[in-house]
Amino acid sequence: MTSKMKRSRKGEPKVPVNENSPVIKAFRVYQSELDARHDKHERLVKVSRDITIDSKRTIFLLQRVAGSDSELSVLEEATDKLKQIQQTKFALIAKELQGEDPYRFIRAYSPGLQEYIEAVSFFNYMKCKELVSLEAIQQDLVFPDIDNEQTSDSNSQSEIDQSQACSTATSKPKPKGTIEVHVPPIEYMLGVADLTGELMRLAINSVGAGNLDIPFEVCKFLRKMQSGFQSFSYVSREVKKKLHTLNQSLQKVETACYTLQVRGSEIPKHMLVDVLSAPMSDIHMYTDDQSMDE
């Protein structure tokens, strides 16, 4: 009986929708809001991918400082790339987030934001040998609202001069007539945690360039970062994973410093990079073989 009723219902003509019904009107509004939200999410994801690509290119450029004689030219080129990311990519995100709750769309641009923070942190270390602050990163992501006429050329010039200097900014209220990309503290922590891997590569690459002091400087810096992250205890699962990677990077740099300090004179200079780049077990095996030969 029920099967016959179902078959007969399939053949029935569709009931016309009354567009004047209050319920239908309400659901049409919900549909347009959800479609607009999904479209905005997709646009933010696309911009975040472009930010990730450009930030990685900036990091690769900064890694060339270890074997380059023109350190200033590399830093200037990296400054231009970071400004371009801010003014072309993050300005679009700030426009999309204008009037929105930033935490609603944070997952859409979180990968690009973390990669950008890593690039800025690496640039700040190469230039000033210190860690960039959250306030400095936030100030670089505040842009004048083009639709608002309350902007001035002096404000934009001061922002450019500030981004070129070492980042020691303090928290300031958001000026009127501006839009911004909000940087949550957890995103700052995750981006800074990725810096440790680049510092480890810098320490190893600097040995090949003949600079044997950088590994010891990096080691001291990583130890300070480790103590800072450990003071937070358990924050999130992502931070815990980043802390594990930090410990691995620090251990590799410490092993490299030990090799340079204790066995550096026994290893030929042209083999130092190969030895330090090898797994730690191979390094200990090499040093043990040298001890047995003695």
N, C-alpha and C positions, 0 to 999 in steps of 0.2 A: 504493500500500500504506500509506504513512504517513498519507495523507489519510483513508483509511478508519479507521485506528486512532484518529486524532484525533477523528473524528466519533463513534466508539463510546465514547470516553472521556467526551465531553460528556454522554452519556445516563446514565452510571454514577452511582449515588447517592454523595453526599458521605460521606467516611469520618468517623465521629464523633471529635471531639477528646477525648482523654483528659486531663481537667483534673488528674488526679493525677500526670501525668508531670512529672518535675523540670524538663525543658526548657520545657514549657508554663507551669509555675508561674513560672519565671524570666522568661519573656517577658511574663507578666501584670504582674509587678512593674515591668519596664522600661516597659510601656505606661502604667501609673499614674503613674510618675515623669515621663515625658515629657508626659503630659496636664497634670499639676500645674505643670510648668515653663512650658508654653505658656500656661496660664491666668494664671499669675503675670506673665508677660511682657505679656499683653494688659491686665491691670489696671494695670501700671506705665505702659504707653503712654497709657492713658486719664487717669491722674493727671497725667502729664507734659503732656498737652494742656491740662488745666485750669490748671496752673502757668504755661504759656506765655501763656495768655489773661490771667490775673490780673497777671502781670508786665508785659505790654504795657500794661495799663490803668494800672499804677503809673507806668510811664515817661511815658505821656501826661499823667498828673496832674502829674508833676514838671516837664514842659515848660511848664506854666502859670505856673511861678514867674517866668519872664522878664517876663511882662506882668501880674503880680499884685502888689497892694500888701500882701496878707496872706501873706507868705512863710512865717511860722511855722505858720499854720493848714494850709497846703498840705503842709509837711513833717510835721506831726503826722498828717494824714490818710494820707500815704504810709507813715509808721511803722506805723499800724494795719493797713494793707493788707499790708505785708511780714510783720507778726506773724501775720496770718490765714493767709497762704500757708505760713508755717513750721509753725504749729500744726495746720492742717487738712489740708494737702496733703503736705508733706514728712514729717509724722509717719506718714502712711499708708505712704509709701515706706520709711521706716525700719523699720516693722513688717514689711513684705513682705521686706526684705533681712536681717532678723534671722536669724543663723546661716547666711547665704548668702555666697558669694564676690561682692563688689559688682561686680567687673569682668565677671562673667557676664551681668549685666543692665544694664550701663552704657548700652548703645545704646538701651534702652527708654526711659530717662528723661533721656538726654543733652540733647535739645532744650530741655526744660523747665528743666533745671539751668543751662544756659548763659544762657537768657533771665532766669532769676532772678538769676544773678550780674551780668548787665548792669544789672538794676534796682537791686540793692544797691549796685553800684559808682557808678551815677549818683546815687543818694540820698546816698551818702557824700561824693561830690564836692560836691553842692549844699550839704551841711551843714558839711563840714570842709575842703573844697578839697584833698583828698588822695585817694590811691588806697587802696581797701580791701584788706586783706591776705588771703591764703589761710587763715591760721589763724583770723581773725575770722569768715570765712564758714563755716568748718568748725564752730566753736564754736556758731554760731547753729543748726546742724542737728543738735545733740545733744539728745535728748529723754529724759525719765525713763521708765523701763519701768513701765507701769501694773501689769503682772502681778507685778512685783517689789516687795516691801514696803520696800526699802532706799532710798526716796526721801524727801525732806524739802521743806517749803515754802520754806525759806531758800535752797536751791539754785535753785529755779525763779525766785524773786524776783531773785536775783543775775543770772540769765541775762537777765531782762527789762531790768534796769537797764543791763546791758552792751550790749544791742542798741540802746539809745537813745543811747548815747555814741558818740564817734568811735571807729572800729575800729582799735585799736593793739594787738591781742592778740598774745601769743606762744604758741608751741606748748606744749600741756599734755597730759598723758596722759588718756585717756578715763576718766571716773569710773565706779565700779561701779554697777550697777543702771540703766544707761542704754542706749539704742539710738541709732544715728546713721545719717545718709546720708553715705557717704564721698564726698569731693570730690577727684577726681584733679587733679594739677597741670595737665595738658593741658586739662581742662575749664575750669579757672580762667582759663587763658591765653586760650582761645577766647571765654569770656564777657566778659572784660575788653576784648578786642580789639573787640567789638561796641560798647563804650562810645564809641568815637571818633565814630561816626555821630551819636549823640545829642548829644555835645558840639558837633559842627559845627552841628547844628540849633539848639542853645542859643545859640551865638554869633550866628547870623543872626537869630533871633527877638529877642534882647536889643537889637539895633539898632532894631527896630521899637518896642520899649518905651522907647527913649530912653537906654538904658544902653550907652555906647560903650566902657566899660572891659572888659566881659566878653570880647569877642573877643580882646583882647590876653592876658588871663589864660588863656583856653582855648588859645591858640596856644602859650604857654610850656608848658602841661601836656601838650599833644599832642606837642611836640618831645621831652619827657622820655620819654613812652611810646614814641615812635618809636625813640629810641636804645636803650631797654631791649629792645624786640622785635628790633631788628637785632643786638643782642649775642648772641642765641641762635642766630644763623645759621639753618640749615635744620633744623627740628624735625619738621614734618609738612606734608602738602599743604594741610591746612585752615589751619594757621598762616600759610603762605605767601599764601593767598588773603586772609586777614584783614589781613596786613601791606600788601598792595596796596590794600585799602580804606582802611586807616589813612593811607597816603600820599596818597590822593585827598582824604580829609577834611582832612588837614593843609594840603594845597595850596590847597584852597578857603578855609580859614580864613586862611591867609597872604595870599591875594589880597584877602580882605575887609579885613584889617588894613592892607594897602597902600592900598586904595581909601580907607579912612577917614583914614589918616594923610596921604596925598599929595593926594587929590582930594576929601576929605570936605567941604571948604568950598565946592566948586564944584557939588556935587550937592544938590538940594533935600532937606530932611529927609524929606518924605513919599515920596520916591523911593528912599531908601537901601535899604530892604528889597528892593524889586523889582530894583534893580541888583545887590545882593549875592547874591540868589537865582538870578540868571540864570547861564547857563554862563560859564566864564571867558573864552571867546573874545568873548562879547558885552560883558563888562565891559571888556576891553581896547579893543574897538571904540568903546565909549561914551567912554572916557577919551581915546582918540585924536581923536574928533570934537570933544571939548571943547578939546583942545590946538589943533586946526586953527582953531576959531572964535576963539581968542585971537590 
